[in-house]
């Protein structure tokens, strides 16, 4: 096992996020707006996606460099055929201690049993409103919130640990914070509210749409009695709170108002096999797919991946200003390629 490797800012590598597809069955405005990702949009052909064998190989090598946790993302990862087979293979890699999946939840009941049998235990479900009409307007696919809530209940019954992720935008769904907390307050589900971020190029982001952690806390404290929960590990992105007198907790993810770049331990592989050191990276990531499909040995791949981490100095959220956002507009990797 290789000794701990650090990037330029002294951050160890611990997490690997893998986008297995750029396709999605939703068209949420902040990720894949329907005006751009229309019915005639051309997604990546199969041969440009990393094959399962390639994903397993690179994950095994990353585990030797210190990765402990893997998260499968998309697009919508449940659209990738036979995903349970990939989960099963990653679950056998020495050093990988945790596998998670981020999904919109629509296909959980269909695919959940196979994923559970393959060793998956943790799922994050994106759900930006609990009101049916509002949620339908957000996903632009006429899918009701009640449909996703049913999928979540089924996943919990299957044995999954489920977290719900809510991207909060001012004037759009900030009125959903209290009703969503009320709904999940006595359920075995953790809900996390995420400050609206400028991921990708097409979501129309600006500072005026951000509901900060402090603003969210103010809304929540007017409706509930809450208390903070100490962080569980280095690099935990959410600041957690619990309802007084209850076991259920909720989190606030503050990548705009209180960035967590200084403790970021995540490497990312896009759906077309490129390495990125940051969710807000520019489009020219390192082509790991080409390296894997060359005659490079595992040792040569490992040295390349180690070098990529050594030179990593990404800290976009620390540096985010009106000017940096303007400078990087149309230059960042889109969210459906890199996941959340």
ZAMI-592569 format. One line per 5 residues: number of its first residue (from 1); their letters; for each residue z, y, x of C-alpha. Coordinates in steps of 0.2 Angstrom, whole numbers. Layout:
NUM	A	Z/Y/X  ...
***
This chain:
1	XXXXX	0/0/0  -5/17/7  9/30/10  10/44/-2  -4/56/-1
6	XXXXX	-3/75/-5  -15/88/-10  -16/105/-1  -2/111/-12  9/97/-9
11	XXXXX	6/88/-25  6/69/-25  -7/59/-35  1/49/-49  -10/49/-64
16	XXXXX	-29/45/-67  -38/50/-83  -54/41/-86  -67/47/-99  -76/31/-105
21	XXXXX	-88/40/-116  -95/58/-120  -98/53/-139  -87/58/-153  -87/55/-172
26	XXXXX	-79/72/-175  -86/90/-172  -70/100/-169  -75/118/-165  -64/119/-149
31	XXXXX	-72/104/-141  -89/99/-148  -94/112/-161  -108/105/-173  -119/120/-169
36	XXXXX	-121/113/-151  -118/95/-153  -129/92/-168  -137/76/-175  -151/77/-162
41	XXXXX	-139/80/-147  -143/68/-133  -128/59/-126  -127/50/-110  -137/34/-109
46	XXXXX	-127/18/-106  -133/17/-87  -126/34/-83  -108/29/-90  -97/20/-78
51	XXXXX	-97/1/-81  -81/-7/-84  -82/-16/-68  -84/1/-59  -69/8/-68
56	XXXXX	-58/-7/-64  -64/-6/-46  -60/13/-44  -44/11/-53  -38/-3/-42
61	XXXXX	-42/8/-27  -33/23/-34  -18/12/-37  -18/9/-18  -17/28/-16
66	XXXXX	-2/30/-27  -8/31/-45  4/23/-57  -2/29/-74  -19/28/-82
71	XXXXX	-25/37/-98  -41/32/-107  -50/47/-115  -67/52/-121  -76/59/-131
76	XXXXX	-68/47/-143  -64/32/-133  -64/20/-147  -83/22/-149  -84/13/-132
81	XXXXX	-88/-5/-136  -76/-19/-131  -63/-6/-124  -50/-19/-126  -58/-29/-112
86	XXXXX	-56/-14/-100  -38/-11/-105  -34/-30/-102  -42/-28/-84  -33/-12/-80
91	XXXXX	-17/-20/-86  -18/-33/-72  -20/-21/-58  -6/-21/-46  4/-4/-46
96	XXXXX	-2/2/-63  14/4/-73  7/13/-89  -9/14/-99  -11/27/-112
101	XXXXX	-26/31/-124  -30/48/-132  -40/46/-149  -44/55/-165  -36/40/-173
106	XXXXX	-50/36/-186  -54/19/-179  -36/14/-175  -34/1/-189  -50/-7/-184
111	XXXXX	-47/-8/-165  -28/-7/-164  -24/-26/-164  -36/-30/-150  -30/-15/-140
116	XXXXX	-12/-21/-142  -16/-39/-137  -24/-32/-122  -8/-23/-116  -10/-5/-123
121	XXXXX	6/2/-129  5/21/-130  -7/31/-140  -9/50/-142  -18/55/-158
126	XXXXX	-26/72/-160  -22/79/-177  -23/98/-179  -18/100/-197  -9/90/-211
131	XXXXX	-17/99/-225  -33/89/-230  -44/104/-233  -40/113/-217  -42/97/-207
136	XXXXX	-59/94/-215  -64/111/-210  -58/108/-192  -66/91/-189  -82/96/-198
141	XXXXX	-84/78/-204  -76/79/-220  -62/67/-214  -45/70/-222  -28/72/-213
146	XXXXX	-21/59/-225  -34/46/-218  -28/49/-200  -9/49/-206  -12/32/-213
151	XXXXX	-20/26/-197  -5/33/-187  7/23/-199  -3/7/-196  -2/10/-177
156	XXXXX	16/12/-177  18/-4/-188  7/-13/-175  20/-8/-162  12/6/-153
161	XXXXX	22/21/-147  12/36/-155  12/54/-150  3/67/-161  -6/81/-152
166	XXXXX	-9/98/-161  -20/111/-153  -13/127/-161  -24/143/-164  -18/159/-171
171	XXXXX	-24/162/-189  -32/145/-190  -18/132/-190  -2/140/-185  4/139/-203
176	XXXXX	4/120/-200  18/119/-187  32/118/-199  24/106/-212  19/95/-198
181	XXXXX	36/95/-190  44/92/-208  32/77/-210  36/68/-194  54/73/-193
186	XXXXX	61/56/-199  46/46/-192  46/36/-176  32/48/-169  33/62/-157
191	XXXXX	23/78/-161  17/90/-148  10/107/-151  -3/113/-137  -7/131/-133
196	XXXXX	-26/134/-136  -34/132/-119  -51/138/-112  -58/120/-109  -76/119/-107
201	XXXXX	-89/132/-112  -91/131/-131  -75/134/-139  -75/153/-141  -58/154/-132
206	XXXXX	-49/171/-129  -31/176/-127  -30/183/-144  -31/165/-152  -17/158/-141
211	XXXXX	0/155/-150  12/155/-135  27/143/-134  39/157/-137  29/162/-153
216	XXXXX	30/143/-159  48/142/-155  51/157/-166  42/149/-180  51/133/-178
221	XXXXX	69/140/-176  67/149/-192  65/133/-201  75/120/-191  90/118/-180
226	XXXXX	84/112/-163  90/109/-146  81/107/-129  79/89/-121  79/88/-102
231	XXXXX	63/83/-93  61/64/-90  50/65/-74  41/76/-61  25/83/-69
236	XXXXX	30/81/-87  18/93/-96  28/96/-112  44/105/-115  54/94/-127
241	XXXXX	66/98/-141  75/88/-154  81/91/-171  100/93/-171  108/77/-178
246	XXXXX	91/67/-177  83/56/-164  66/63/-167  59/75/-154  44/87/-152
251	XXXXX	36/95/-138  27/111/-133  13/111/-120  12/128/-112  -3/128/-101
256	XXXXX	-7/146/-105  9/155/-106  19/144/-93  7/134/-82  12/118/-74
261	XXXXX	-1/118/-60  13/116/-47  17/99/-53  0/92/-58  -3/75/-52
266	XXXXX	-19/70/-61  -35/65/-55  -49/64/-68  -65/54/-69  -78/61/-81
271	XXXXX	-89/49/-92  -103/50/-80  -92/45/-66  -88/62/-57  -71/66/-49
276	XXXXX	-62/82/-55  -46/89/-49  -43/99/-64  -46/100/-83  -54/117/-80
281	XXXXX	-65/112/-66  -82/118/-63  -97/107/-67  -101/101/-49  -88/87/-48
286	XXXXX	-90/74/-34  -101/59/-39  -90/44/-38  -103/34/-48  -116/36/-34
291	XXXXX	-103/30/-21  -98/15/-31  -116/10/-33  -120/12/-15  -116/-1/-2
296	XXXXX	-99/7/2  -85/-5/4  -68/-3/-5  -61/4/11  -74/18/12
301	XXXXX	-72/22/-6  -53/23/-3  -55/35/11  -67/46/1  -55/47/-14
306	XXXXX	-41/50/-2  -51/65/6  -55/72/-11  -36/73/-15  -32/80/2
311	XXXXX	-43/95/-1  -38/98/-19  -31/115/-22  -35/118/-41  -23/129/-50
316	XXXXX	-33/137/-63  -20/140/-76  -9/149/-63  -24/160/-59  -30/163/-77
321	XXXXX	-33/181/-81  -46/189/-92  -57/191/-77  -56/173/-71  -60/167/-88
326	XXXXX	-75/178/-89  -81/173/-71  -80/155/-75  -88/155/-92  -102/143/-94
331	XXXXX	-97/135/-78  -83/123/-83  -85/104/-87  -86/101/-106  -71/93/-114
336	XXXXX	-81/78/-121  -85/73/-103  -68/75/-95  -56/71/-110  -40/81/-113
***
